[in-house]
Amino acid sequence: MSVRSHALKPFLLSGHLRMPSASAMGAALAHVVLWPLRILVRLQARAFERETIARLDDRMLRDVGLTRADLRAEVKKPVWH
């Protein structure tokens, strides 16, 4: 046995180098898979909100403190902004 492998043997056997648990790997996989879906849901919600405020009449816009110019600027924004 070489000096190098002999030096690593106690380290490896002492449990310092372990594979992540199945639950940790599952959580990481779920995060990777669900992250794009969360972004899509957020973009869809933003688009829906902009469509909704685009339908507001002048009285409703005044109630929420917006002008027609504010509304036009918001509706023109790309959905990712």
Protein Blocks (a to p, Z undefined) as FASTA:
>chain_A
ZZklmmmmmmmmnopaccddfklmmmmmmmmmmmmmmmmmmmmmmmmmmmmmmmpcfklm
mmnopafklmmmmmmpcfkZZ
